[in-house]
């Protein structure tokens, strides 16, 4: 159990909890700080900041930007989003949100063509409990579980490759990791490469080793070293690379509430002492 969880999601993207509920759960779990990092949106950050004060919890309002590099996903966390930058980031990430919406719209078309259900993205989000403006596959699965009386695994099977409602992203709509890091530097956040082990798994280690110095040169400030999907060997590798390039080391559970019950708050993260050191640098 870690004292600080730097990677969590709320119902404004693809988590199941409100920002306030997230903070209350983190406090009950014994955490000293938590960061909200919703996908490509700042929608929940005002509520999150207010709830931190109300519940006397430490944390940073942040976000997670999706980008694509040679067909592989690169997620860049941006820490400490200033309220003055909310509208700037929302506009800059519009194409990312369009890509997220388009994937779910295509999946809903497949369900409609199969005669299983006929519902719009907006109606689906409202019925499932999503408070965000964008579509996510985890909310689509939640809807199928609620109204299709399916198990979580059945809903997952329908929307994964080979399933009747599988739809892929239009990668051309996502920004590049170089653009993501540049954007976050421009708007004043601290860019950290989220769960780099997932990129290594998808693209391989050599592409990661080639891309990392490019992003450092662009302004990348750290790696999410501790993550539930990282092996011990990967964690040690990322620690070494952080020392080699002078990067910050962060960690987080990638908490999504009931949508990913295997990821619990504080399962991965950092110590409060390390968090305060990072916060002081910010």
C-alpha positions as a Markdown table, in Angstrom:
| # | Residue | x | y | z |
|---|---|---|---|---|
| 1 | Unk | 0.0 | 0.0 | 0.0 |
| 2 | Unk | 1.4 | 3.4 | -1.1 |
| 3 | Unk | 0.7 | 6.7 | 0.6 |
| 4 | Unk | 0.1 | 8.6 | -2.6 |
| 5 | Unk | -1.7 | 7.5 | -5.8 |
| 6 | Unk | -0.8 | 9.8 | -8.7 |
| 7 | Unk | -3.0 | 8.1 | -11.4 |
| 8 | Unk | -6.8 | 7.9 | -11.0 |
| 9 | Unk | -9.9 | 8.5 | -13.0 |
| 10 | Unk | -13.4 | 9.8 | -12.3 |
| 11 | Unk | -16.8 | 9.6 | -13.9 |
| 12 | Unk | -15.8 | 12.6 | -16.1 |
| 13 | Unk | -13.8 | 10.2 | -18.2 |
| 14 | Unk | -13.9 | 6.4 | -17.7 |
| 15 | Unk | -13.9 | 6.0 | -13.9 |
| 16 | Unk | -17.0 | 5.1 | -12.0 |
| 17 | Unk | -16.6 | 7.6 | -9.0 |
| 18 | Unk | -17.1 | 11.3 | -8.8 |
| 19 | Unk | -14.0 | 13.3 | -7.9 |
| 20 | Unk | -15.5 | 13.8 | -4.4 |
| 21 | Unk | -16.2 | 10.1 | -4.0 |
| 22 | Unk | -12.6 | 9.4 | -5.2 |
| 23 | Unk | -11.1 | 11.6 | -2.5 |
| 24 | Unk | -13.3 | 10.2 | 0.2 |
| 25 | Unk | -12.3 | 6.6 | -0.8 |
| 26 | Unk | -8.7 | 7.6 | -0.9 |
| 27 | Unk | -8.9 | 9.1 | 2.6 |
| 28 | Unk | -10.7 | 6.0 | 4.0 |
| 29 | Unk | -8.0 | 3.8 | 2.4 |
| 30 | Unk | -5.3 | 5.7 | 4.4 |
| 31 | Unk | -3.8 | 7.7 | 1.5 |
| 32 | Unk | -2.2 | 11.0 | 2.2 |
| 33 | Unk | -2.6 | 12.4 | -1.3 |
| 34 | Unk | -4.3 | 11.6 | -4.6 |
| 35 | Unk | -4.1 | 13.0 | -8.1 |
| 36 | Unk | -7.1 | 13.1 | -10.6 |
| 37 | Unk | -5.9 | 12.3 | -14.1 |
| 38 | Unk | -8.9 | 12.0 | -16.4 |
| 39 | Unk | -8.4 | 11.2 | -20.0 |
| 40 | Unk | -8.2 | 14.3 | -22.3 |
| 41 | Unk | -10.4 | 16.5 | -20.1 |
| 42 | Unk | -10.3 | 19.0 | -17.3 |
| 43 | Unk | -14.1 | 18.7 | -16.6 |
| 44 | Unk | -13.7 | 17.2 | -13.1 |
| 45 | Unk | -10.8 | 19.3 | -11.9 |
| 46 | Unk | -12.9 | 22.1 | -10.3 |
| 47 | Unk | -14.9 | 19.6 | -8.2 |
| 48 | Unk | -11.7 | 17.8 | -7.4 |
| 49 | Unk | -9.9 | 20.9 | -6.1 |
| 50 | Unk | -12.9 | 21.9 | -4.0 |
| 51 | Unk | -13.1 | 18.4 | -2.5 |
| 52 | Unk | -9.4 | 18.4 | -1.6 |
| 53 | Unk | -10.0 | 21.4 | 0.5 |
| 54 | Unk | -13.3 | 20.2 | 2.0 |
| 55 | Unk | -11.8 | 16.8 | 3.0 |
| 56 | Unk | -8.4 | 18.2 | 3.9 |
| 57 | Unk | -6.6 | 15.9 | 1.5 |
| 58 | Unk | -3.4 | 16.7 | -0.5 |
| 59 | Unk | -3.3 | 16.2 | -4.2 |
| 60 | Unk | -2.8 | 17.7 | -7.7 |
| 61 | Unk | -5.5 | 18.4 | -10.3 |
| 62 | Unk | -4.1 | 16.8 | -13.4 |
| 63 | Unk | -5.0 | 15.0 | -16.6 |
| 64 | Unk | -3.9 | 12.2 | -19.0 |
| 65 | Unk | -3.4 | 12.9 | -22.7 |
| 66 | Unk | -3.6 | 10.2 | -25.2 |
| 67 | Unk | -1.2 | 10.2 | -28.2 |
| 68 | Unk | -0.2 | 7.8 | -30.9 |
| 69 | Unk | 3.4 | 7.0 | -32.1 |
| 70 | Unk | 3.7 | 4.6 | -35.0 |
| 71 | Unk | 0.4 | 3.0 | -34.2 |
| 72 | Unk | 1.1 | 2.5 | -30.5 |
| 73 | Unk | -0.5 | 4.4 | -27.7 |
| 74 | Unk | 1.5 | 6.8 | -25.5 |
| 75 | Unk | -0.2 | 8.3 | -22.6 |
| 76 | Unk | 1.3 | 11.5 | -21.1 |
| 77 | Unk | 0.2 | 12.6 | -17.6 |
| 78 | Unk | 0.2 | 16.4 | -17.0 |
| 79 | Unk | 0.4 | 17.4 | -13.3 |
| 80 | Unk | -1.0 | 20.5 | -11.7 |
| 81 | Unk | -3.4 | 22.0 | -14.2 |
| 82 | Unk | -4.1 | 25.6 | -13.4 |
| 83 | Unk | -7.8 | 26.7 | -13.7 |
| 84 | Unk | -6.8 | 29.3 | -16.3 |
| 85 | Unk | -5.7 | 26.5 | -18.6 |
| 86 | Unk | -8.9 | 24.4 | -18.5 |
| 87 | Unk | -10.4 | 26.0 | -21.6 |
| 88 | Unk | -7.0 | 26.0 | -23.5 |
| 89 | Unk | -6.5 | 22.3 | -22.9 |
| 90 | Unk | -10.1 | 21.4 | -23.8 |
| 91 | Unk | -9.7 | 23.2 | -27.1 |
| 92 | Unk | -6.3 | 21.7 | -27.8 |
| 93 | Unk | -7.6 | 18.2 | -27.1 |
| 94 | Unk | -10.8 | 18.4 | -29.2 |
| 95 | Unk | -9.5 | 16.1 | -31.9 |
| 96 | Unk | -8.6 | 13.5 | -29.2 |
| 97 | Unk | -12.1 | 13.6 | -27.9 |
| 98 | Unk | -13.6 | 13.3 | -31.4 |
| 99 | Unk | -11.5 | 10.2 | -31.9 |
| 100 | Unk | -12.8 | 8.7 | -28.6 |
| 101 | Unk | -16.4 | 9.5 | -29.5 |
| 102 | Unk | -16.0 | 8.1 | -33.0 |
| 103 | Unk | -14.9 | 4.7 | -31.7 |
| 104 | Unk | -18.0 | 4.4 | -29.4 |
| 105 | Unk | -20.3 | 5.7 | -32.2 |
| 106 | Unk | -19.0 | 2.9 | -34.5 |
| 107 | Unk | -19.6 | 0.3 | -31.8 |
| 108 | Unk | -23.1 | 1.5 | -31.2 |
| 109 | Unk | -23.7 | 1.3 | -35.0 |
| 110 | Unk | -22.6 | -2.3 | -34.9 |
| 111 | Unk | -25.0 | -3.1 | -32.0 |
| 112 | Unk | -27.8 | -1.3 | -34.0 |
| 113 | Unk | -27.1 | -3.3 | -37.1 |
| 114 | Unk | -27.1 | -6.5 | -35.1 |
| 115 | Unk | -30.6 | -5.6 | -33.8 |
| 116 | Unk | -29.3 | -5.6 | -30.2 |
| 117 | Unk | -29.9 | -2.0 | -29.1 |
| 118 | Unk | -30.5 | 1.4 | -30.7 |
| 119 | Unk | -29.3 | 4.3 | -28.5 |
| 120 | Unk | -27.2 | 7.4 | -29.0 |
| 121 | Unk | -23.9 | 8.0 | -27.4 |
| 122 | Unk | -25.3 | 10.9 | -25.3 |
| 123 | Unk | -28.2 | 8.7 | -24.1 |
| 124 | Unk | -25.9 | 5.8 | -23.3 |
| 125 | Unk | -23.6 | 8.0 | -21.2 |
| 126 | Unk | -26.5 | 9.4 | -19.3 |
| 127 | Unk | -28.1 | 6.0 | -18.6 |
| 128 | Unk | -24.8 | 4.4 | -17.6 |
| 129 | Unk | -23.8 | 7.3 | -15.2 |
| 130 | Unk | -21.0 | 8.9 | -17.2 |
| 131 | Unk | -20.8 | 12.7 | -16.4 |
| 132 | Unk | -18.2 | 13.5 | -19.1 |
| 133 | Unk | -18.9 | 14.7 | -22.6 |
| 134 | Unk | -16.9 | 11.9 | -24.3 |
| 135 | Unk | -17.5 | 8.3 | -25.1 |
| 136 | Unk | -15.4 | 5.4 | -23.5 |
| 137 | Unk | -15.6 | 1.7 | -24.0 |
| 138 | Unk | -15.8 | 1.1 | -20.2 |
| 139 | Unk | -19.1 | 3.1 | -20.1 |
| 140 | Unk | -20.4 | 1.1 | -23.0 |
| 141 | Unk | -19.6 | -2.1 | -21.1 |
| 142 | Unk | -21.3 | -0.7 | -18.0 |
| 143 | Unk | -24.4 | 0.1 | -20.1 |
| 144 | Unk | -24.5 | -3.5 | -21.5 |
| 145 | Unk | -24.1 | -4.9 | -18.0 |
| 146 | Unk | -26.9 | -2.7 | -16.6 |
| 147 | Unk | -29.4 | -3.0 | -19.4 |
| 148 | Unk | -28.3 | -6.1 | -21.3 |
| 149 | Unk | -28.0 | -8.2 | -18.2 |
| 150 | Unk | -24.5 | -9.4 | -19.1 |
| 151 | Unk | -21.5 | -10.2 | -16.9 |
| 152 | Unk | -18.5 | -7.9 | -17.1 |
| 153 | Unk | -16.6 | -10.5 | -19.1 |
| 154 | Unk | -19.4 | -10.9 | -21.6 |
| 155 | Unk | -19.6 | -7.1 | -22.1 |
| 156 | Unk | -15.8 | -7.0 | -22.5 |
| 157 | Unk | -15.9 | -9.9 | -25.0 |
| 158 | Unk | -18.4 | -8.0 | -27.2 |
| 159 | Unk | -16.2 | -4.9 | -27.5 |
| 160 | Unk | -12.8 | -6.5 | -27.8 |
| 161 | Unk | -11.2 | -7.7 | -31.1 |
| 162 | Unk | -13.3 | -10.4 | -32.6 |
| 163 | Unk | -16.4 | -9.3 | -30.7 |
| 164 | Unk | -19.7 | -8.3 | -32.4 |
| 165 | Unk | -19.2 | -4.6 | -31.4 |
| 166 | Unk | -15.5 | -4.2 | -31.7 |
| 167 | Unk | -14.4 | -0.8 | -33.2 |
| 168 | Unk | -10.9 | 0.6 | -33.4 |
| 169 | Unk | -9.7 | 4.2 | -33.1 |
| 170 | Unk | -8.9 | 6.5 | -36.0 |
| 171 | Unk | -5.3 | 7.0 | -34.9 |
| 172 | Unk | -4.9 | 9.9 | -37.3 |
| 173 | Unk | -7.1 | 12.1 | -35.0 |
| 174 | Unk | -4.8 | 11.7 | -32.0 |
| 175 | Unk | -1.9 | 14.1 | -31.4 |
| 176 | Unk | 1.6 | 12.8 | -31.3 |
| 177 | Unk | 3.5 | 12.3 | -28.0 |
| 178 | Unk | 5.9 | 15.1 | -29.1 |
| 179 | Unk | 2.8 | 17.4 | -29.4 |
| 180 | Unk | 1.4 | 16.1 | -26.1 |
| 181 | Unk | 4.6 | 16.9 | -24.2 |
| 182 | Unk | 4.9 | 20.3 | -26.0 |
| 183 | Unk | 1.3 | 21.2 | -25.2 |
| 184 | Unk | 1.6 | 20.3 | -21.5 |
| 185 | Unk | 4.8 | 22.4 | -21.2 |
| 186 | Unk | 3.1 | 25.2 | -22.9 |
| 187 | Unk | 0.1 | 25.2 | -20.5 |
| 188 | Unk | 2.3 | 24.8 | -17.4 |
| 189 | Unk | 1.8 | 21.2 | -16.4 |
| 190 | Unk | 4.6 | 18.7 | -15.7 |
| 191 | Unk | 4.5 | 15.9 | -18.4 |
| 192 | Unk | 5.1 | 12.3 | -17.2 |
| 193 | Unk | 5.0 | 9.3 | -19.4 |
| 194 | Unk | 2.2 | 7.0 | -18.0 |
| 195 | Unk | 2.7 | 3.3 | -17.7 |
| 196 | Unk | 5.6 | 3.1 | -20.3 |
| 197 | Unk | 5.6 | -0.7 | -19.9 |
| 198 | Unk | 2.4 | -0.8 | -22.0 |
| 199 | Unk | 4.2 | 0.9 | -24.9 |
| 200 | Unk | 7.1 | -1.5 | -24.5 |
| 201 | Unk | 4.6 | -4.4 | -24.6 |
| 202 | Unk | 3.0 | -3.1 | -27.8 |
| 203 | Unk | 5.9 | -1.6 | -29.7 |
| 204 | Unk | 8.9 | -3.3 | -28.2 |
| 205 | Unk | 11.9 | -2.1 | -26.1 |
| 206 | Unk | 14.0 | -0.6 | -29.0 |
| 207 | Unk | 11.3 | 1.9 | -30.1 |
| 208 | Unk | 10.8 | 2.9 | -26.5 |
| 209 | Unk | 14.6 | 3.5 | -26.0 |
| 210 | Unk | 14.6 | 5.6 | -29.2 |
| 211 | Unk | 11.5 | 7.6 | -28.4 |
| 212 | Unk | 12.4 | 8.4 | -24.8 |
| 213 | Unk | 15.3 | 10.9 | -25.5 |
| 214 | Unk | 13.2 | 12.6 | -28.1 |
| 215 | Unk | 10.5 | 13.3 | -25.6 |
| 216 | Unk | 13.0 | 14.3 | -22.9 |
| 217 | Unk | 14.4 | 16.8 | -25.4 |
| 218 | Unk | 10.9 | 18.0 | -26.0 |
| 219 | Unk | 10.3 | 18.6 | -22.3 |
| 220 | Unk | 9.3 | 15.2 | -20.8 |
| 221 | Unk | 10.0 | 15.4 | -17.0 |
| 222 | Unk | 9.5 | 11.9 | -15.8 |
| 223 | Unk | 8.2 | 8.3 | -16.0 |
| 224 | Unk | 5.5 | 6.5 | -14.2 |
| 225 | Unk | 7.8 | 3.9 | -12.8 |
| 226 | Unk | 5.3 | 2.1 | -10.5 |
| 227 | Unk | 2.2 | 0.8 | -12.1 |
| 228 | Unk | 0.1 | -2.4 | -11.7 |
| 229 | Unk | 1.0 | -3.6 | -15.2 |
| 230 | Unk | 4.8 | -3.3 | -14.8 |
| 231 | Unk | 6.9 | -6.3 | -14.0 |
| 232 | Unk | 9.7 | -6.0 | -11.4 |
| 233 | Unk | 12.2 | -6.0 | -14.2 |
| 234 | Unk | 10.4 | -3.1 | -16.0 |
| 235 | Unk | 10.2 | -1.1 | -12.8 |
| 236 | Unk | 14.0 | -1.4 | -12.3 |
| 237 | Unk | 14.6 | -0.5 | -15.9 |
| 238 | Unk | 12.5 | 2.7 | -15.7 |
| 239 | Unk | 14.2 | 3.6 | -12.4 |
| 240 | Unk | 17.6 | 3.4 | -14.1 |
| 241 | Unk | 16.4 | 5.4 | -17.1 |
| 242 | Unk | 15.1 | 8.1 | -14.8 |
| 243 | Unk | 18.5 | 8.4 | -13.1 |
| 244 | Unk | 20.2 | 8.4 | -16.5 |
| 245 | Unk | 18.1 | 11.2 | -17.9 |
| 246 | Unk | 17.5 | 13.1 | -14.6 |
| 247 | Unk | 13.7 | 12.4 | -14.7 |
| 248 | Unk | 11.1 | 12.3 | -11.9 |
| 249 | Unk | 9.8 | 8.9 | -10.8 |
| 250 | Unk | 6.1 | 8.7 | -10.2 |
| 251 | Unk | 3.6 | 5.9 | -9.6 |
| 252 | Unk | -0.2 | 5.3 | -9.6 |
| 253 | Unk | -2.8 | 2.5 | -9.6 |
| 254 | Unk | -4.7 | 3.7 | -12.7 |
| 255 | Unk | -7.8 | 3.5 | -10.6 |
| 256 | Unk | -11.2 | 3.3 | -12.5 |
| 257 | Unk | -13.5 | 2.3 | -9.7 |
| 258 | Unk | -15.8 | -0.6 | -10.4 |
| 259 | Unk | -14.9 | -0.5 | -14.1 |
| 260 | Unk | -11.5 | -2.0 | -13.3 |
| 261 | Unk | -12.0 | -3.7 | -9.9 |
| 262 | Unk | -8.5 | -5.2 | -10.1 |
| 263 | Unk | -6.9 | -1.8 | -9.7 |
| 264 | Unk | -7.4 | -0.5 | -6.1 |
| 265 | Unk | -6.4 | 2.9 | -4.7 |
| 266 | Unk | -2.9 | 2.9 | -3.4 |
| 267 | Unk | -2.1 | -0.4 | -5.0 |
| 268 | Unk | 0.7 | 1.5 | -6.9 |
| 269 | Unk | 2.1 | 4.9 | -6.2 |
| 270 | Unk | 4.8 | 6.7 | -4.3 |
| 271 | Unk | 5.6 | 7.8 | -0.7 |
| 272 | Unk | 4.3 | 11.0 | 0.7 |
| 273 | Unk | 7.8 | 12.2 | 1.2 |
| 274 | Unk | 8.5 | 11.7 | -2.5 |
| 275 | Unk | 5.2 | 13.4 | -3.4 |
| 276 | Unk | 6.1 | 16.5 | -1.4 |
| 277 | Unk | 9.5 | 16.6 | -3.1 |
| 278 | Unk | 7.8 | 16.5 | -6.5 |
| 279 | Unk | 5.2 | 19.0 | -5.5 |
| 280 | Unk | 8.0 | 21.4 | -4.3 |
| 281 | Unk | 9.6 | 21.1 | -7.7 |
| 282 | Unk | 6.3 | 22.0 | -9.4 |
